[in-house]
Amino acid sequence: MKILVHYKSGYKQVFIVPKSMLALEFRNMAKEVGGNIESIEFSLPASRNQTAARIDLRRGIHQLPDKY
């Protein structure tokens, strides 16, 4: 799965991550790579039977809290 991370510094980084990776594990790894995270965008691959509208519904930007 491709994940686009937006950092508070303005830097953006694309990660290719296995679906089995835990979200917390990914968040910690991304923070080590680029610093504080502003937002994370998950892009799921489109299947052949999905329409463009359904694909757009599966993409989104999710804010993560700075601390748990």
Secondary structure, DSSP 8 states (H G I E B T S, - for coil): -EEEEEETTS-EEEEE--TTS-HHHHHHHHHHHHSSEEEEEEE----TT--HHHHHHH-EEE---S--
